[in-house]
Amino acid sequence: MGKGVVGAAMVGMVAVGAAVGVLVVRNKMMSSGKWSKVMDLLNEFEEKCGTPTSQLSQVAEAMRVEMDAGLAAEGGSKLKMLITYVDNLPTGDEKGLFYALDLGGTNFRVLRALLGGKEKGIVKRESEELSIPPHLMVGNSRALFDFMASALAKFIATEGEDIELPPGRQRELGFTFSFPIRQISIASGTLIKWSKGFSIEDTVGEDVVTKLTNAMGRIGLDVRVSALINDTVGTLAKGRYSNPDVIAAVILGTGTNAAYVERASAIPKLQDLLPKSGEMVINMEWGNFLSSHLPLTEYDQSLDADSLNPGEQIYEKLISGMYLGEIVRRVLYRMAKEAALFGDIVPPKLKIPFIIRSQDMSAMHHDMSSDLEVVDKRLKNILEITESSLKIRRLVVKVCDIVATRGARLAASGIFAIVKKLGRDAVEDGEKLQKSVIAVDGALFEHYTKFRNCLESTLQELLGEAYKNISVELSNDGSGIGAALLAASHSQYLDLEEP
């Protein structure tokens, strides 16, 4: 090969090398620019989700004002503050055999509990869960309630010799009906509307207890419905049965709600219906709370606009398990679309609403492995993202942390509002405040440890010294055992002496 050819080849190689070098530098610059955009989006999101103590106090005060307005008159507030007619919570003294029927969605449960008073507590508890056939969810009310009555009859038929009612007594049942109702008394209420996939038009506006009672009558089943409740009121009953210091109950699961014990004299809309106990359980329906102090972002606004109930349940959309994972997805989707977080093509699965559940979010948030292996697996299994750097996985965890922290702190501000409303938020010099317990049920509180820990630390932050008199405790199965306990505390045989 001649010197001229060799020289030309070397010049060509140098030129190619220079071109490759320029391309690498350019790609790094582009990558750096995109990552900078990702970080800008992250920092902006974190700032908008901020919940400083002063803002949480404003949220709590706004909720307290709405509570007063809702207690004053029907329709006076975004908070319905529904009168439950539960004025006699369980004390632990209840004895006897009581039943519950829990209809909260596509499944329902029948349950019986044998109560032995303070010494023995819940002696025996048995339950059975059944699925509602899809055709009964859209048929007619008679078919649905006949199905439930028949299931209850079969459940009762399985009772052994160790379960026996006193002679001449009627079986009594608590009915947990977790759909919007207009309560008329402790054991009656008309359906406002169906949800959760049910659509049975001839039930709307009708008394659901009458529907169930008639269905039981058609098969000769002699059972009295003593209490009609929802799961939040059931959680309060379950908590009070175990601990007389329980003043309120909160559901933090797929959805969220709160109920608490209010002085009857503080409920103007009760008018002449003052109970003997001087107290009344109020179902707040706090998921519908709205205030200008809530830290809403564009992701929350788009989620709300795309929901089945735009403009409603805004507080719930910020703090409940149904929506937390979806907020994370929307943030990651924007980062992928505008800053190529996962490459030049947005992962198709990331476009699917609600594909990231709160369980997935919790698993990624709690990943303690050095290489964030759990995050890697969830990204692969859920979103089909086969390659992700450690830097990207850390960012995903950070997004989960921002969303969960905001939700937990806002939930704590709601609890703080209840504590303030009841005057349990201050410590007077030399005065010992009564212990106050908040009973909480729901998978979000029970299983999402970082959410729970953040809620509790935020409540301490808001209450200061008064926190030593407040505790938040898990109380499971309010919709089941809580309903049976309320049937007991509202039994028709309360005034009779024990045989």
Secondary structure, 3 states (H helix, E strand, C coil): CCHHHHHHHHHHHHHHHHHHHHHHHHHHHHHHHHHHHHHHHHHHHHHHCCCCHHHHHHHHHHHHHHHHHHHHCCCCCCCCCEECCCCCCCCCCCEEEEEEEEECCCEEEEEEEEEEHHHHCEEEEEEEEEECCHHHHCCCHHHHHHHHHHHHHHHHHCCCCCCCCCCCCCEEEEEEECCCEEEEECCEEEECCCCCCCCCHHHECCEHHHHHHHHHHHCCCCEEEEEEECHHHHHHHHHHHHCCCEEEEEEECCCEEEEEEEEHHHCHHHCCCCCCCCEEEEECCHHHCCCCCCCCCHHHHHHHHHCCCCCCCHHHHHHCHHHHHHHHHHHHHHHHHHHCCCCCCCCHHHHCCCCCCHHHHHHHHCCCCCCCHHHHHHHHHHHCCCCCCHHHHHHHHHHHHHHHHHHHHHHHHHHHHHHHHCCCCCCCCCCCCCCEEEEEECHHHHHCHHHHHHHHHHHHHHHHHHHHHEEEEECCCHHHHHHHHHHHHCCCCCCCCCC
